[in-house]
Amino acid sequence: MTHTARRIGRTLALVLPVVLVLSGTLAVTLVPWADNSQSQILTASAETVSVRAKSRAPQDVLRDQLIAELQQKDPGIALTHLQLEVDRRPSLAKHCMSIARALGRAAVSHYGPARAQSFSRPVCDTSFASGVAAHSG
């Protein structure tokens, strides 16, 4: 009798976790949500799992804000705000040239090459002007 009980115990020890996992999985595959007219299926799939949105780098956020400001107001104001922001947050200094070039390209797209060039000033060296020149030609 002890041998049989031990054998049943080993079998349950191996089978029971599998049964519990499967029954738990099956329990969540069909879940009636608030909408009683139709049941929605909830499945654990790598393809359907929502991924947390990546947070954007500060320089990308600043660049997008300044380009919007350039289009709504003018490139001179955007360049002034770029300089102020770099002075306020020195960690952005290494991105200043690329942001100024992006502003130059955006200025050409929005104002045309001649008018965009008229807004040039020595913010981040001559990066704004080089962005204008690169996008003009």
C-alpha positions as CSV (number, residue, x, y, z in Angstrom):
1,M,0.0,0.0,0.0
2,T,2.8,2.4,0.8
3,H,4.4,1.8,-2.6
4,T,1.1,2.6,-4.3
5,A,0.5,5.7,-2.3
6,R,4.0,6.9,-3.0
7,R,3.5,6.2,-6.7
8,I,0.2,8.2,-6.7
9,G,1.9,11.0,-4.8
10,R,4.8,11.3,-7.4
11,T,2.3,11.2,-10.3
12,L,0.2,14.0,-8.7
13,A,3.4,16.0,-8.0
14,L,4.3,15.9,-11.7
15,V,0.8,16.3,-13.1
16,L,-0.8,18.7,-10.7
17,P,1.3,21.8,-11.6
18,V,0.7,21.2,-15.3
19,V,-3.1,20.9,-14.7
20,L,-3.1,24.1,-12.5
21,V,-1.2,26.0,-15.2
22,L,-3.4,24.8,-18.0
23,S,-6.6,25.4,-16.0
24,G,-5.4,28.9,-15.1
25,T,-4.6,29.6,-18.7
26,L,-7.9,28.4,-19.9
27,A,-9.7,30.4,-17.3
28,V,-8.3,33.7,-18.7
29,T,-8.6,32.9,-22.4
30,L,-12.3,33.7,-22.5
31,V,-13.3,36.6,-20.4
32,P,-16.7,38.4,-20.8
33,W,-16.0,42.1,-20.5
34,A,-18.5,44.8,-19.8
35,D,-20.0,44.4,-23.3
36,N,-22.4,41.6,-22.8
37,S,-23.3,41.2,-26.5
38,Q,-19.9,39.8,-27.4
39,S,-17.2,38.0,-25.5
40,Q,-13.7,39.2,-26.1
41,I,-10.8,36.8,-26.1
42,L,-7.8,37.6,-24.0
43,T,-4.7,35.7,-25.1
44,A,-1.2,36.0,-23.9
45,S,0.7,36.5,-27.1
46,A,4.0,38.4,-27.6
47,E,2.5,40.1,-30.6
48,T,-0.4,41.6,-28.8
49,V,1.3,42.7,-25.6
50,S,1.3,46.4,-25.4
51,V,4.8,47.9,-25.1
52,R,5.5,50.9,-23.0
53,A,6.2,54.0,-25.1
54,K,9.8,55.0,-25.1
55,S,10.4,58.3,-23.4
56,R,11.9,60.9,-25.7
57,A,15.2,62.4,-25.2
58,P,15.2,66.0,-24.0
59,Q,17.1,67.2,-27.1
60,D,14.4,65.6,-29.3
61,V,11.6,67.3,-27.3
62,L,13.4,70.6,-27.5
63,R,14.1,70.3,-31.2
64,D,10.4,69.6,-32.0
65,Q,9.2,72.5,-29.8
66,L,11.6,74.9,-31.4
67,I,10.6,73.7,-35.0
68,A,7.0,74.3,-34.1
69,E,7.9,77.7,-32.7
70,L,9.8,78.5,-35.8
71,Q,6.8,77.7,-38.0
72,Q,4.3,79.7,-35.7
73,K,6.5,82.7,-35.1
74,D,9.9,83.0,-36.8
75,P,13.4,81.4,-36.7
76,G,14.9,84.3,-34.8
77,I,12.7,83.6,-31.8
78,A,13.4,79.8,-32.0
79,L,17.2,80.5,-32.1
80,T,17.0,82.8,-29.1
81,H,15.1,80.1,-27.2
82,L,17.6,77.5,-28.2
83,Q,20.4,79.6,-26.9
84,L,18.5,80.3,-23.6
85,E,17.7,76.6,-23.2
86,V,21.4,75.6,-23.7
87,D,22.5,78.2,-21.2
88,R,19.9,77.0,-18.7
89,R,20.7,73.3,-19.3
90,P,24.3,72.8,-20.3
91,S,23.8,69.1,-20.9
92,L,22.0,70.2,-24.1
93,A,25.2,71.9,-25.4
94,K,26.4,68.8,-27.2
95,H,23.1,68.7,-29.2
96,C,23.0,72.4,-30.0
97,M,24.6,72.1,-33.4
98,S,22.3,69.4,-34.6
99,I,19.2,71.2,-33.3
100,A,20.3,74.5,-35.0
101,R,20.9,72.6,-38.3
102,A,17.4,71.1,-38.0
103,L,16.0,74.6,-37.4
104,G,17.9,75.8,-40.5
105,R,16.4,73.0,-42.6
106,A,12.9,73.7,-41.2
107,A,13.3,77.4,-41.9
108,V,14.2,76.8,-45.6
109,S,11.1,74.5,-45.9
110,H,8.9,77.1,-44.3
111,Y,10.3,80.5,-45.5
112,G,12.4,79.6,-48.5
113,P,16.3,79.8,-48.7
114,A,16.7,83.6,-48.9
115,R,14.4,84.5,-46.1
116,A,15.6,81.7,-43.9
117,Q,19.2,82.9,-44.3
118,S,18.2,86.3,-43.1
119,F,17.5,84.9,-39.7
120,S,21.1,83.5,-39.3
121,R,23.0,84.3,-36.1
122,P,25.9,82.8,-34.3
123,V,23.9,80.3,-32.1
124,C,25.9,77.1,-31.8
125,D,28.6,78.4,-34.2
126,T,27.1,78.6,-37.7
127,S,25.0,75.5,-37.5
128,F,21.7,77.2,-38.4
129,A,23.4,78.7,-41.5
130,S,24.8,75.3,-42.5
131,G,21.4,73.7,-42.1
132,V,20.0,76.5,-44.4
133,A,22.7,76.0,-46.9
134,A,22.4,72.2,-46.9
135,H,18.7,72.3,-47.5
136,S,18.9,75.1,-50.1
137,G,21.2,73.4,-52.5
